[in-house]
Amino acid sequence: MTAYNRICEKVTEDVSHPTEIDVAILLDTTLISNHEITNTELSKNLKKDSALLINTSQKVLKNINSEKIFAINASEIALKEIGKDIPNVPILGALVRILNLSKLKDFSQSLAIYLSSHLPAEVVKGNLRAFEHGFNEVREITSEKNKVKNTSKSLPSWRDIPLAATIRKNKCSDNYDTGNWTRRSCKWNSKSCINCSLCWPVCPHDAIKTDSQGNMTGVDEAKCTACGLCVTVCPTKPKSLALVEKQEVSI
């Protein structure tokens, strides 16, 4: 189930589907799958500077496309304070903190008045403790995907490189296997590669392989002459490209 809330200083009658979301909340990480919620859908319609709040104990998430990711183990807090896995109130505390909606004491007082109207005193106390935990314990975490993106913020994309600076396709590489000119080849590490594409325009033999989106997919050993230009311009530490000796082939 997906639900939306608008928080406004004035009364609003807008019930349309939001297209610029400030904060998205995921209450259950087990929903992230190809069958329920994909990583793309999770960050859909989020604004550039928006936040993603997740009910999780993880310190690092994989492949979540959001610049600001906050986490709180709301289920654990709820079980401890109210005896049930109902994470809404600790999530509310985290949300108030992230959006800076109110001071802890002021919001707790308002929440206590609301809950006391329909819940027993002991349950209200447990919820208030859960709210305070959520407010105080929410933390910003990172995504492995974000780590890669952040390192490339200052680097130009392959789309941003002026046409005059690119090296057009060489007929030499089309007609000959230039990779047999040397006993070395270039090895690509996909894990550290940030897809900056700086290696592509400096390669004289079109050995840098890319997909339709411009993302690097490898090095064509049949064309690579191990000139080392791609290794020189590679900005990652450690470098995603390295020259290695070719393994001898038994005859």
C-alpha positions in Angstrom: 0.0 0.0 0.0 1.2 3.5 -0.8 -0.2 6.6 1.0 0.5 10.3 0.7 0.2 13.2 3.1 0.5 16.9 2.5 1.7 19.1 5.4 0.6 22.7 5.0 0.4 25.8 7.1 -3.0 26.6 5.5 -5.9 24.3 4.7 -5.5 22.7 1.3 -8.0 20.8 -0.8 -5.5 19.5 -3.2 -5.9 15.7 -3.4 -4.0 15.1 -6.6 -1.1 12.6 -6.9 2.1 14.4 -5.7 4.9 14.8 -8.2 7.5 16.6 -6.0 7.9 14.7 -2.8 10.0 16.1 0.1 10.2 13.0 2.2 9.4 9.3 1.3 9.0 6.7 4.1 9.5 3.0 3.7 8.0 1.1 6.7 9.0 -2.4 5.5 12.3 -3.1 3.6 11.1 -6.6 2.7 8.9 -4.9 0.2 11.9 -3.9 -1.9 11.9 -6.5 -4.7 11.0 -6.8 -8.4 7.5 -8.0 -7.3 6.6 -5.3 -4.8 8.6 -2.0 -4.8 11.7 -1.7 -7.0 14.6 0.7 -6.2 13.5 3.0 -9.0 9.9 3.2 -7.7 11.1 3.9 -4.2 12.7 7.2 -5.2 10.1 8.0 -7.9 8.9 11.7 -7.8 11.4 12.6 -5.1 12.8 16.1 -5.4 16.5 16.5 -5.8 17.1 17.6 -2.2 14.5 15.3 -0.7 14.9 12.7 2.0 14.2 9.0 2.2 13.3 7.7 5.7 13.5 3.9 6.1 12.6 1.6 9.0 15.8 -0.4 9.2 18.8 -1.2 11.4 21.2 -1.2 8.4 24.0 1.3 8.3 24.6 1.1 4.5 22.0 0.3 1.9 22.7 -1.0 -1.6 21.6 0.7 -4.8 19.1 3.2 -3.3 18.9 6.2 -5.5 18.5 9.1 -3.1 20.9 11.8 -1.9 19.7 11.9 1.7 18.8 8.6 3.4 17.7 8.4 7.0 17.2 5.3 9.0 15.6 4.4 12.3 14.9 0.9 13.7 11.3 1.8 14.4 10.1 -1.8 14.7 12.5 -2.5 17.4 11.6 0.7 19.3 7.9 -0.1 19.0 8.3 -3.7 20.3 10.3 -2.4 23.2 8.0 0.5 24.2 4.5 -0.7 23.3 5.0 -4.5 22.8 3.9 -4.5 19.2 5.6 -4.1 15.8 3.7 -0.9 15.0 6.4 1.5 13.8 4.2 4.5 13.0 4.9 6.6 16.1 8.8 6.2 16.2 8.7 7.0 12.4 6.7 10.1 13.2 9.3 11.2 15.7 12.1 10.7 13.1 10.0 12.6 10.5 9.5 15.6 12.9 13.2 15.7 13.5 14.2 15.4 9.7 11.7 18.1 8.6 12.3 20.3 11.7 8.5 20.5 12.2 8.6 21.2 15.9 10.6 20.9 19.1 10.5 17.5 20.8 8.7 18.8 23.9 6.1 20.8 22.0 5.2 18.0 19.6 5.1 15.4 22.5 2.6 17.5 24.4 0.3 17.7 21.3 0.7 14.0 20.7 -0.1 13.1 24.3 -3.4 15.1 24.1 -4.4 13.4 20.9 -3.5 9.8 22.0 -5.1 10.3 25.4 -8.5 10.8 23.7 -8.8 7.2 22.7 -6.0 5.1 24.3 -5.3 4.0 27.9 -2.7 5.9 29.9 0.0 3.2 29.8 -0.3 2.9 26.1 0.0 6.6 25.7 3.2 6.6 27.8 4.7 3.9 25.7 3.9 5.7 22.5 5.4 8.9 23.8 8.6 7.1 24.7 8.6 5.5 21.2 8.2 9.0 19.7 11.1 10.4 21.7 13.3 7.5 20.7 12.5 8.0 17.0 13.2 11.8 17.3 16.5 11.3 19.1 17.9 8.2 17.3 17.2 8.8 13.6 20.4 8.9 11.7 21.6 9.7 8.2 23.1 6.7 6.4 24.6 6.1 3.0 24.0 4.0 -0.1 26.7 2.1 -1.9 25.3 3.6 -5.1 25.5 7.1 -3.6 29.2 6.6 -2.7 30.0 6.0 -6.3 27.9 9.0 -7.4 29.4 11.4 -4.9 32.9 10.8 -6.1 32.0 11.8 -9.6 30.2 15.1 -8.9 33.0 17.3 -10.1 33.8 15.2 -13.2 32.1 15.8 -16.6 29.8 13.2 -18.0 30.6 11.7 -21.4 27.6 13.8 -22.7 29.2 17.0 -21.4 32.5 16.5 -23.3 32.6 18.9 -26.3 32.5 17.2 -29.6 35.8 18.8 -30.7 37.5 17.1 -27.8 36.5 13.6 -28.7 38.4 11.1 -30.8 36.4 9.7 -33.6 36.4 6.1 -34.6 39.6 4.9 -36.1 39.6 2.7 -39.2 42.7 1.1 -37.9 40.7 -0.5 -35.1 38.0 -1.6 -37.5 40.3 -3.4 -39.9 42.9 -4.9 -37.5 43.1 -6.5 -34.1 45.4 -3.9 -32.6 45.3 -5.7 -29.3 48.1 -8.1 -30.5 50.6 -5.2 -30.8 51.6 -5.6 -27.1 52.1 -8.3 -24.5 50.0 -6.3 -22.0 46.3 -5.4 -21.8 44.1 -3.2 -19.8 42.0 -4.7 -16.9 38.8 -3.0 -15.8 37.4 -3.1 -12.3 33.6 -2.6 -12.5 33.2 -2.2 -8.7 35.3 0.9 -8.4 34.3 2.4 -11.8 32.2 5.6 -11.5 31.2 5.8 -15.2 32.8 9.2 -15.6 33.7 8.1 -19.2 36.9 10.1 -19.2 38.7 7.1 -20.6 36.5 6.9 -23.7 37.7 10.0 -25.6 41.4 9.4 -25.0 41.4 5.8 -26.2 42.9 5.8 -29.7 41.5 2.4 -30.8 37.9 2.4 -29.5 38.7 -0.2 -27.0 36.4 1.2 -24.3 33.1 -0.7 -24.5 29.9 1.1 -23.5 26.2 0.3 -23.5 23.4 2.3 -25.1 23.3 4.6 -22.0 27.0 5.4 -22.2 27.9 3.2 -19.2 31.2 1.4 -19.4 30.9 -2.4 -19.8 34.5 -3.4 -20.3 37.7 -3.2 -22.4 38.0 -4.8 -25.8 41.2 -6.8 -25.6 41.2 -7.3 -29.3 41.6 -3.5 -29.8 43.5 -2.4 -26.6 47.2 -1.6 -27.2 47.8 -1.0 -23.5 49.0 2.6 -24.2 48.0 3.6 -20.7 46.1 6.8 -21.6 42.9 5.5 -19.9 44.8 4.6 -16.8 46.3 8.1 -16.6 42.9 9.9 -16.8 41.0 7.4 -14.5 40.2 9.5 -11.4 39.2 6.7 -9.0 41.3 5.6 -6.0 42.2 2.8 -6.5 42.1 3.2 -10.3 39.4 1.3 -12.1 41.8 0.6 -15.0 45.2 -1.0 -14.8 47.7 -2.4 -17.2 48.4 -6.1 -16.7 50.6 -8.7 -18.4 48.7 -11.0 -20.8 48.7 -14.6 -19.7 50.7 -16.9 -22.0 48.7 -19.2 -24.1 49.8 -22.9 -24.3 50.5 -24.0 -27.9 
